[in-house]
Amino acid sequence: MLDVLRGFALLGVLMVHLNTWPAPPFLTTEVQWAALTATRADRWTEFLATWLFYDKANTLFAFLFGAGFWVQMQRMMGRAAVTGAATGTSGSFGTLYLRRLAVLLAIGIINCAFFWPWDILHVYAIAGFALFALRNASDRLLLIGGLVFAFAGRPVLDLVLERLGTMGPALEMAYADAAILERQSATSYADQFGLFQQLTFVEWLSGGLIVGWLAYALGRFMIGAYVARRGWLQRSGELLPQYRFWLAVCLPLGLAGEFVATALSLETFAALAPLAGMKTALHFASVPLLAVGYVCLIVLVYHSGASGLVRIFAPVGRMALTNYIAQGIAIGLLLYGFTPALDMLGKIGPLALTVCGLGFFAAQIVVSHWWLRVFAYGPLEWVWRALTYGARPPMRRAVTRAMPA
C-alpha cells in the first residue's frame, strides 16, 4: 500500500515541478509566462495542476516518507532485538538507522548540487534525524506537534524572515528578469548549475527558506509516524468503513476549498475577487483535507475490484528514490540550454509541459515494472542499501527453477 501511495505522490510531484520550476519567478519572466499561458488550454492546465497537486503532492510524499521511515525503524529495531545486537532503541539499531539517513543526506546534497536544484531528499534526511530523536514520543506529541510544524511552521517562519529582512534585496535581484534571462541563456552545464547554486545560496541557505521547509517536512513526518504507529495504513483492509467516511468528508471539502484558493491565486474568476483575503487560509485548510481524501480514495480502490487502476503505481513507489532523481534529470534535459538538453525554457507552456510529464511518467511505470521483475532493488535503492549495511546485496532476483517431473 505504501508503494502505491508513493507512486501516486511521485506523479503529483512531477506535475507540480513541471508547472512551477519553468514558471516565474524561477526560470521564466512574467512576460514570457503570460505569452506561454495565453491559450485557454494552457491556462486550464496550469489551473488543474495547481488545484489538484500543488502542495498536496509534497504533503503526501513527505507524509509517506515519515510513515515509511517509522515502519523501517520498527523493523530494524525488531531485527536488532532478535539478533541480540541491541536492546530497546539503542546500540547497533541506532547506528544503522542513522547511517541510512546519512547516506540519504549525501545523495540529496549531490542531487541538489549537480542535478536538481529543488532537491527535497536532504531536507527529508535532516527531518529523519529529528524523527529518530522523537522515536519515544507519545502519540499526542507526534500528532499535535506534527500539525503545528506542518501547517504553521512555514508561514510563521516566512513572516519572521520577512521582518528580519533576510528575504530582501538579494532575493529580489535573484528573481529579477535579468537574472532569469541569465539562467535561461546558460549554454554549458557548469554555467547552468553555477547559476542555480547562486540561487540556492541566496534563497535556500542565507534566506533561511530551508528552515521553513524543515518544519514543513518534519510536521508531515510526525503525522506519518503517528499514522504508521497506529497501523492505519498497514491494516487498511480492516478499516474500510472508516476510510469511506473520511473520503466522503475530506475529498469534497478539500476539492472545493482548494478550487477557490487556486482560482484566487491565479485570478481565474473575477467574481471570486472579494474573497481574496481568504486565499491563504483556504489553501492551508484545504491541503490536508485533499491529501487525506487522496489517501482514502486510493486505499478504497486498492481494496476493490478495480485495484489494477492504482496497483500500477506500486513499482514506481518501490523505486521512489531512483524515480524521483530521474524526474529532476529529465526536467533538466527538457528545459536547459546545454548539450544534450533541449533548451525549452521560455518556449514551452503548461499544456506541453504536462503532456511531456505524463509521457515520462508512463515510461517510468513501464521501466519500473520491468526492472523489478528482473532486479530486487532500484539502482539507487541498491546503492542506498549497500552503503547503509556496508555490504552489497544481491541485485538480481533469485530464479526459482521448477523440479523435473
Backbone hydrogen bonds, N-H to C=O, Kabsch-Sander energy under -0.5 kcal/mol:
donor,donor_aa,acceptor,acceptor_aa,energy
5,L,1,M,-2.4
6,R,2,L,-2.6
7,G,3,D,-2.5
8,F,4,V,-2.2
9,A,5,L,-2.5
10,L,6,R,-2.2
11,L,7,G,-1.5
12,G,8,F,-1.9
13,V,9,A,-2.7
14,L,10,L,-2.2
15,M,11,L,-2.2
16,V,12,G,-2.4
17,H,13,V,-2.7
18,L,14,L,-2.2
19,N,15,M,-0.9
19,N,16,V,-0.7
20,T,16,V,-0.6
20,T,17,H,-0.8
21,W,17,H,-1.8
23,A,20,T,-1.2
26,F,23,A,-1.7
27,L,21,W,-0.6
27,L,23,A,-1.3
28,T,23,A,-0.6
33,W,29,T,-2.7
34,A,30,E,-2.3
35,A,31,V,-1.7
36,L,32,Q,-2.1
37,T,33,W,-1.6
38,A,35,A,-1.1
43,R,39,T,-2.2
44,W,40,R,-2.6
45,T,41,A,-1.9
46,E,42,D,-2.4
47,F,43,R,-2.2
48,L,44,W,-2.8
49,A,45,T,-2.4
50,T,46,E,-2.1
51,W,47,F,-3.2
52,L,48,L,-2.8
53,F,49,A,-1.8
54,Y,49,A,-1.3
57,A,53,F,-2.9
59,T,55,D,-1.7
60,L,56,K,-2.5
61,F,57,A,-2.8
62,A,58,N,-2.6
63,F,59,T,-2.5
64,L,60,L,-2.4
65,F,61,F,-2.0
66,G,62,A,-2.5
67,A,63,F,-2.5
68,G,64,L,-3.1
69,F,65,F,-3.1
70,W,66,G,-2.1
71,V,67,A,-2.4
72,Q,68,G,-2.7
73,M,69,F,-2.6
74,Q,70,W,-2.4
75,R,71,V,-2.3
76,M,72,Q,-2.7
77,M,73,M,-2.3
78,G,74,Q,-2.3
79,R,75,R,-2.6
80,A,76,M,-2.2
81,A,77,M,-2.1
82,V,78,G,-2.4
83,T,79,R,-2.5
84,G,80,A,-0.9
85,A,80,A,-1.1
86,A,80,A,-1.5
90,S,87,T,-1.7
92,S,85,A,-0.7
93,F,90,S,-0.9
95,T,91,G,-1.7
96,L,92,S,-2.7
97,Y,93,F,-2.6
98,L,94,G,-2.6
99,R,95,T,-2.0
100,R,96,L,-1.9
101,L,97,Y,-1.8
102,A,98,L,-2.3
103,V,99,R,-2.3
104,L,100,R,-1.9
105,L,101,L,-2.6
106,A,102,A,-2.2
107,I,103,V,-2.4
108,G,104,L,-2.6
109,I,105,L,-2.4
110,I,106,A,-2.3
111,N,107,I,-2.5
112,C,108,G,-2.7
113,A,109,I,-2.3
114,F,110,I,-2.3
115,F,111,N,-2.2
116,W,111,N,-3.5
119,D,116,W,-1.6
124,Y,120,I,-2.4
125,A,121,L,-2.5
126,I,122,H,-1.9
127,A,123,V,-2.7
128,G,124,Y,-2.2
129,F,125,A,-1.7
130,A,126,I,-1.7
131,L,127,A,-2.4
132,F,128,G,-2.2
133,A,129,F,-1.8
134,L,130,A,-1.0
135,R,132,F,-1.6
137,A,134,L,-2.2
142,L,138,S,-2.3
143,L,139,D,-2.6
144,I,140,R,-2.9
145,G,141,L,-2.1
146,G,142,L,-1.6
147,L,143,L,-2.4
148,V,144,I,-2.2
149,F,145,G,-2.7
150,A,146,G,-2.8
151,F,147,L,-2.1
152,A,148,V,-1.8
153,G,148,V,-0.9
153,G,149,F,-0.8
156,V,152,A,-2.1
157,L,153,G,-2.3
158,D,154,R,-3.0
159,L,155,P,-1.9
160,V,156,V,-2.2
161,L,157,L,-3.1
162,E,158,D,-2.2
163,R,159,L,-2.1
164,L,160,V,-2.4
165,G,161,L,-1.2
166,T,161,L,-1.4
167,M,161,L,-0.7
168,G,165,G,-0.8
172,E,168,G,-2.2
173,M,169,P,-2.4
174,A,170,A,-1.7
175,Y,171,L,-1.4
176,A,173,M,-0.8
180,I,176,A,-2.2
181,L,177,D,-2.9
182,E,178,A,-1.7
183,R,179,A,-2.0
184,Q,180,I,-2.0
185,S,181,L,-1.9
186,A,182,E,-0.6
186,A,183,R,-0.6
192,Q,188,S,-2.5
193,F,189,Y,-2.5
194,G,190,A,-1.7
195,L,191,D,-2.2
196,F,192,Q,-1.9
197,Q,193,F,-2.1
198,Q,194,G,-1.5
199,L,195,L,-2.0
200,T,196,F,-2.8
201,F,197,Q,-2.3
202,V,198,Q,-2.5
203,E,199,L,-2.9
204,W,199,L,-0.6
204,W,200,T,-1.3
205,L,200,T,-1.7
206,S,201,F,-3.0
207,G,201,F,-0.6
207,G,202,V,-0.6
208,G,205,L,-0.8
209,L,203,E,-1.3
210,I,204,W,-2.2
211,V,208,G,-1.1
212,G,208,G,-1.0
213,W,209,L,-2.1
214,L,210,I,-1.9
215,A,211,V,-2.0
216,Y,212,G,-2.3
217,A,213,W,-2.9
218,L,214,L,-3.1
219,G,215,A,-2.4
220,R,216,Y,-1.6
221,F,217,A,-2.7
222,M,218,L,-2.7
223,I,219,G,-1.9
224,G,220,R,-2.5
225,A,221,F,-2.9
226,Y,222,M,-2.3
227,V,223,I,-2.4
228,A,224,G,-2.6
229,R,225,A,-2.8
230,R,226,Y,-1.9
231,G,227,V,-0.7
231,G,228,A,-0.6
232,W,227,V,-1.8
235,R,231,G,-2.1
236,S,233,L,-1.5
238,E,235,R,-1.6
239,L,235,R,-0.7
239,L,236,S,-1.1
243,Y,239,L,-2.0
244,R,240,L,-2.5
245,F,241,P,-2.1
246,W,242,Q,-2.4
247,L,243,Y,-2.0
248,A,244,R,-2.1
249,V,245,F,-1.4
250,C,246,W,-2.9
251,L,247,L,-1.5
253,L,249,V,-1.1
254,G,250,C,-3.0
255,L,251,L,-2.7
256,A,252,P,-2.4
257,G,253,L,-2.7
258,E,254,G,-2.4
259,F,255,L,-1.8
260,V,256,A,-1.9
261,A,257,G,-2.2
262,T,258,E,-2.7
263,A,259,F,-2.4
264,L,260,V,-2.3
265,S,261,A,-2.3
266,L,262,T,-2.8
267,E,263,A,-0.5
268,T,263,A,-2.4
270,A,268,T,-0.5
272,L,269,F,-1.5
273,A,270,A,-1.7
275,L,272,L,-2.3
276,A,273,A,-2.0
278,M,275,L,-2.5
279,K,276,A,-1.5
282,L,278,M,-2.9
283,H,279,K,-2.2
284,F,280,T,-2.6
285,A,281,A,-1.9
286,S,282,L,-2.4
287,V,283,H,-2.3
289,L,285,A,-0.8
290,L,286,S,-2.8
291,A,287,V,-2.5
292,V,288,P,-2.5
293,G,289,L,-2.3
294,Y,290,L,-2.4
295,V,291,A,-2.1
296,C,292,V,-2.6
297,L,293,G,-2.5
298,I,294,Y,-2.6
299,V,295,V,-2.6
300,L,296,C,-2.4
301,V,297,L,-2.3
302,Y,298,I,-2.7
303,H,299,V,-1.6
304,S,301,V,-1.8
307,S,304,S,-1.2
309,L,306,A,-2.1
310,V,307,S,-1.4
311,R,307,S,-2.5
312,I,308,G,-0.9
313,F,310,V,-2.0
314,A,311,R,-1.5
317,G,313,F,-2.2
318,R,314,A,-2.3
319,M,315,P,-1.3
320,A,317,G,-1.3
323,N,319,M,-2.9
324,Y,320,A,-2.6
325,I,321,L,-2.1
326,A,322,T,-2.3
327,Q,323,N,-1.9
328,G,324,Y,-1.5
329,I,325,I,-2.0
330,A,326,A,-2.5
331,I,327,Q,-2.4
332,G,328,G,-2.0
333,L,329,I,-2.4
334,L,330,A,-1.6
335,L,331,I,-2.1
336,Y,332,G,-2.5
341,A,338,F,-2.4
342,L,333,L,-2.8
343,D,336,Y,-2.5
344,M,334,L,-0.9
345,L,335,L,-1.7
347,K,344,M,-2.2
348,I,344,M,-0.8
353,L,349,G,-2.5
354,T,350,P,-2.7
355,V,351,L,-2.4
356,C,352,A,-2.4
357,G,353,L,-2.3
358,L,354,T,-2.9
359,G,355,V,-2.3
360,F,356,C,-2.4
361,F,357,G,-2.7
362,A,358,L,-2.3
363,A,359,G,-1.8
364,Q,360,F,-2.1
365,I,361,F,-2.2
366,V,362,A,-2.1
367,V,363,A,-3.0
368,S,364,Q,-2.6
369,H,365,I,-2.3
370,W,366,V,-2.4
371,W,367,V,-3.2
372,L,368,S,-2.2
373,R,369,H,-0.8
373,R,370,W,-0.9
374,V,370,W,-1.0
374,V,371,W,-0.8
375,F,371,W,-3.6
376,A,395,M,-3.4
377,Y,395,M,-0.6
382,W,378,G,-2.5
383,V,379,P,-1.7
384,W,380,L,-2.8
385,R,381,E,-2.4
386,A,382,W,-2.8
387,L,383,V,-2.6
388,T,384,W,-1.8
389,Y,385,R,-2.6
390,G,386,A,-1.6
391,A,386,A,-0.9
397,R,374,V,-2.4
400,T,398,A,-0.6
401,R,399,V,-0.7
